[in-house]
Amino acid sequence: MRRISGSNTLDLGSGRLGYRDRNLALGQPGTVVPGTHLTDFQEEIARPIEISGQVLDPNNREQLAEAIRRLPPGRLLRVLTFNTAGAATYTPDARMGFVRVTAIGGGGSGGGAPAGTGGNISAGAAGGAGTVGQGVFTTVQVGASITVTVGAGGTPASGVPGGAGGTTSFGSLMTTPGGNGGGSLANATPPTHIGPAGLSAAASGANLWSGRGAAEGVTQALSAGGGFGGAGGRSHFGAGGSLVNFNGAANAAVSPGSGGSGLVVAASGSIFPGGAGAPGLVIIEEFSL
């Protein structure tokens, strides 16, 4: 495509040329239109009509409109990822017609191991993964901009239950709660165990699909000198903190929204933290109308 470039053109500014009418009273000639220019116009219009599967029809003035109607909707414009805990602002592309948003809450941390006495063990349960969800929202719903909040991973603390993961949200349109923190077991006689954190709360506004997060492994003390800390909850995006051997330090979560591991230790009078949960994540896919 190109603008007119013949003689006697009209200056439109910014390097653009337009057509000028002939004015016989003023002796002003009209724009000379080269044949190549008209051919360019013809092919620029005819080509999309033919690509759409139509045969050019001299009696039909709706063929270009029909070609546009046959275009597949929802061309992907760009993909944006928010993976840092806290709030940020999302400003849509001017061409955006709708977005598909995938979000997950922060993962819960593993429970800490309290202090114990001789012959017993202390343990912390694995943290759970955050809730995940996906929804579609129009440009009208999103508006000129919207706040995206990524839930923080649960913070572990020594000797007490693990912290829950933070809630992730896409404005007020969709929320995905964080995973639960693991519990603590103090000064217990082996063999014993502590189960993983329960299911996270349900998503809201996820109009395509959603899933609640859970922890993966049970923390077990097989004897006063043997056992393992359960693995943290696997999220939609991958693994949590891996299984921990007896008396080993808890493992932090690996993937967005996953939970930290638990741990089991021999009685020593000391207290230990569980594994940290991982922050959540928001993925925004922008589509044209």
C-alpha distance (Angstrom), angle and dihedral (degrees) to the residues before:
residue distance angle dihedral
M1 . . .
R2 3.80 . .
R3 3.78 139.8 .
I4 3.78 122.9 -110.0
S5 3.77 114.2 -72.1
G6 3.80 103.3 175.5
S7 3.81 125.9 114.8
N8 3.83 125.6 -76.4
T9 3.79 93.0 32.4
L10 3.79 128.4 161.2
D11 3.80 118.9 -111.9
L12 3.83 108.6 -127.3
G13 3.80 94.2 178.5
S14 3.79 132.0 -111.1
G15 3.80 90.7 62.1
R16 3.81 93.9 -58.1
L17 3.80 122.7 133.2
G18 3.80 127.1 -158.1
Y19 3.80 139.9 -178.7
R20 3.83 123.2 -76.3
D21 3.79 124.3 -154.7
R22 3.79 120.6 -126.9
N23 3.82 113.1 -110.8
L24 3.81 112.0 -165.7
A25 3.81 93.7 -175.6
L26 3.79 90.7 58.9
G27 3.76 95.0 35.6
Q28 3.81 89.4 -119.2
P29 3.81 115.0 152.8
G30 3.79 120.2 -141.1
T31 3.77 125.7 -120.7
V32 3.78 115.7 -72.2
V33 3.81 107.6 -128.5
P34 3.82 113.3 -153.8
G35 3.79 117.2 -139.8
T36 3.82 90.3 -123.3
H37 3.79 89.3 59.6
L38 3.80 92.3 55.2
T39 3.81 90.0 45.9
D40 3.80 89.7 53.3
F41 3.80 90.2 53.5
Q42 3.79 91.6 48.1
E43 3.79 95.1 51.1
E44 3.79 94.1 41.1
I45 3.82 88.5 60.1
A46 3.80 99.8 33.8
R47 3.81 95.6 50.9
P48 3.85 98.7 64.7
I49 3.81 89.6 43.6
E50 3.79 91.1 56.0
I51 3.82 93.8 42.4
S52 3.81 88.4 55.3
G53 3.81 88.7 61.5
Q54 3.79 98.9 -102.8
V55 3.81 128.5 129.6
L56 3.80 114.0 -131.2
D57 3.81 109.3 -100.7
P58 3.84 118.8 -168.3
N59 3.82 89.8 -156.1
N60 3.82 96.6 53.5
R61 3.82 119.6 79.9
E62 3.79 94.1 176.6
Q63 3.80 99.4 69.0
L64 3.81 97.5 101.4
A65 3.80 90.7 47.9
E66 3.79 89.3 50.0
A67 3.81 90.7 50.5
I68 3.82 89.3 54.5
R69 3.80 91.2 48.6
R70 3.79 89.7 54.1
L71 3.82 93.4 56.5
P72 3.82 111.9 113.8
P73 3.83 109.9 -104.9
G74 3.75 125.1 -125.6
R75 3.79 105.8 39.4
L76 3.81 108.3 -170.8
L77 3.81 109.9 -112.7
R78 3.81 103.0 178.4
V79 3.80 144.1 -34.3
L80 3.80 121.8 -126.7
T81 3.81 125.7 -166.7
F82 3.80 126.6 -159.0
N83 3.81 111.7 -169.6
T84 3.80 105.8 150.5
A85 3.80 117.0 98.0
G86 3.80 112.4 -110.0
A87 3.80 138.5 42.7
A88 3.80 127.9 -43.1
T89 3.80 135.1 167.0
Y90 3.79 123.0 -111.6
T91 3.81 115.8 -156.6
P92 3.82 113.4 -170.8
D93 3.76 125.3 -129.7
A94 3.81 109.5 -100.9
R95 3.82 89.6 -118.4
M96 3.80 94.6 53.1
G97 3.80 116.4 125.8
F98 3.79 98.2 172.0
V99 3.79 141.0 -11.5
R100 3.78 133.5 -139.9
V101 3.80 109.3 -145.8
T102 3.80 124.9 -163.4
A103 3.81 115.4 -171.2
I104 3.79 139.0 171.4
G105 3.80 130.5 -171.6
G106 3.78 122.9 -123.9
G107 3.79 117.9 -81.7
G108 3.80 121.2 -108.4
S109 3.80 120.9 -113.7
G110 3.76 124.1 -117.9
G111 3.79 118.6 -100.3
G112 3.79 119.1 -98.6
A113 3.81 124.1 -117.7
P114 3.84 114.1 -116.2
A115 3.78 123.5 -144.0
G116 3.79 117.5 -80.4
T117 3.77 141.4 -172.8
G118 3.79 132.5 -116.5
G119 3.79 118.0 -56.6
N120 3.78 94.9 13.6
I121 3.80 133.7 89.7
S122 3.80 137.0 -136.8
A123 3.77 125.0 -149.6
G124 3.78 147.3 178.2
A125 3.79 126.5 -144.8
A126 3.79 124.0 -126.3
G127 3.82 119.5 -94.7
G128 3.79 122.0 -115.9
A129 3.79 131.1 -117.7
G130 3.79 121.7 -107.6
T131 3.79 124.9 -103.8
V132 3.82 114.6 -91.7
G133 3.78 127.4 -153.5
Q134 3.77 144.2 163.7
G135 3.78 130.5 -150.8
V136 3.80 141.7 169.8
F137 3.81 120.4 -132.4
T138 3.80 132.1 -179.3
T139 3.77 128.9 -127.7
V140 3.81 88.4 -106.4
Q141 3.81 91.2 56.7
V142 3.80 93.9 45.7
G143 3.80 96.0 45.1
A144 3.79 124.8 -173.5
S145 3.82 91.3 -35.5
I146 3.80 140.4 -15.8
T147 3.79 136.1 -157.3
V148 3.79 117.1 -109.7
T149 3.79 115.7 -160.7
V150 3.81 121.7 -167.8
G151 3.81 113.9 -156.9
A152 3.79 116.0 -124.4
G153 3.77 121.4 -122.0
G154 3.78 115.9 -101.4
T155 3.80 113.9 -89.4
P156 3.82 116.5 -128.3
A157 3.78 123.1 -138.5
S158 3.79 130.9 -168.9
G159 3.78 117.8 -96.2
V160 3.83 98.0 -5.5
P161 3.83 136.4 85.2
G162 3.80 116.4 -72.1
G163 3.78 124.0 -97.4
A164 3.81 121.1 -103.5
G165 3.79 120.8 -115.2
G166 3.79 119.1 -106.0
T167 3.80 125.1 -103.3
T168 3.80 118.1 -100.8
S169 3.80 118.1 -147.3
F170 3.79 143.7 -179.9
G171 3.78 99.8 -148.1
S172 3.79 107.8 -70.9
L173 3.80 91.6 -45.0
M174 3.81 99.2 84.8
T175 3.81 136.6 7.9
T176 3.80 131.0 -174.8
P177 3.83 114.7 -168.8
G178 3.77 123.5 -136.8
G179 3.80 127.2 -105.6
N180 3.77 123.2 -91.5
G181 3.78 122.6 -101.8
G182 3.81 119.5 -116.2
G183 3.79 121.4 -104.6
S184 3.82 128.6 -119.4
L185 3.78 131.6 -119.9
A186 3.79 116.7 -157.2
N187 3.76 129.7 -155.1
A188 3.82 97.0 -24.3
T189 3.77 129.0 171.2
P190 3.82 112.9 -117.6
P191 2.93 141.6 -93.2
T192 3.79 90.4 60.2
H193 3.77 142.1 117.0
I194 3.81 143.6 -157.3
G195 3.78 120.7 -141.9
P196 3.81 124.6 -129.0
A197 3.80 126.3 -96.0
G198 3.79 117.0 -73.2
L199 3.79 128.0 -111.0
S200 3.78 119.3 -60.4
A201 3.80 119.7 -117.6
A202 3.79 120.8 -83.0
A203 3.81 122.8 -91.2
S204 3.79 122.8 -111.2
G205 3.79 126.1 -146.0
A206 3.82 93.7 14.5
N207 3.81 95.0 135.1
L208 3.82 96.5 174.8
W209 3.80 104.3 44.3
S210 3.79 142.7 -41.8
G211 3.80 141.7 -174.6
R212 3.79 134.8 -161.0
G213 3.80 119.5 -125.8
A214 3.80 127.4 -122.9
A215 3.78 138.6 178.2
E216 3.77 120.4 -101.2
G217 3.78 113.6 -146.7
V218 3.80 139.4 43.2
T219 3.82 117.0 -128.5
Q220 3.80 108.5 -129.0
A221 3.81 135.0 -170.8
L222 3.80 106.8 -161.8
S223 3.80 94.1 178.5
A224 3.79 140.7 -17.2
G225 3.80 87.4 -78.7
G226 3.80 106.2 32.3
G227 3.77 142.3 55.2
F228 3.80 142.1 88.7
G229 3.78 141.8 -113.2
G230 3.81 115.3 -115.0
A231 3.79 122.2 -109.2
G232 3.80 117.7 -102.8
G233 3.78 120.0 -106.8
R234 3.80 115.8 -74.8
S235 3.79 111.4 -128.1
H236 3.79 130.8 -150.7
F237 3.82 86.6 -92.3
G238 3.81 100.6 48.6
A239 3.80 148.9 -73.5
G240 3.77 130.0 -7.9
G241 3.80 126.7 -148.4
S242 3.79 109.1 -39.3
L243 3.81 127.5 -116.3
V244 3.83 114.3 -75.8
N245 3.81 127.7 -142.2
F246 3.79 121.7 -127.3
N247 3.83 112.6 -67.1
G248 3.81 90.5 6.3
A249 3.81 124.9 133.7
A250 3.80 114.5 -100.0
N251 3.82 118.7 -102.1
A252 3.77 123.8 -121.9
A253 3.80 119.9 -126.9
V254 3.78 117.4 -90.3
S255 3.81 110.2 -162.5
P256 3.83 129.7 52.4
G257 3.79 111.2 -79.0
S258 3.82 95.3 5.9
G259 3.81 126.9 133.2
G260 3.79 131.6 -111.3
S261 3.80 121.6 -113.5
G262 3.77 128.3 -102.0
L263 3.82 125.9 -128.7
V264 3.79 142.0 -153.3
V265 3.81 124.2 -149.9
A266 3.77 139.2 179.6
A267 3.78 117.7 -105.8
S268 3.79 107.6 -85.5
G269 3.77 107.0 143.9
S270 3.82 89.5 -106.7
I271 3.81 128.7 110.0
F272 3.81 125.9 -137.0
P273 3.85 136.6 -163.4
G274 3.80 126.7 -124.2
G275 3.79 124.0 -125.3
A276 3.82 119.5 -70.5
G277 3.79 119.8 -109.6
A278 3.81 120.7 -122.4
P279 3.83 123.7 -112.6
G280 3.77 119.1 -104.3
L281 3.78 127.9 -109.8
V282 3.81 140.5 -136.4
I283 3.81 123.2 -159.0
I284 3.81 117.8 -170.7
E285 3.80 119.2 -165.8
E286 3.79 112.8 -168.0
F287 3.80 120.6 -151.8
S288 3.77 132.9 -174.3
L289 3.78 121.1 -125.7
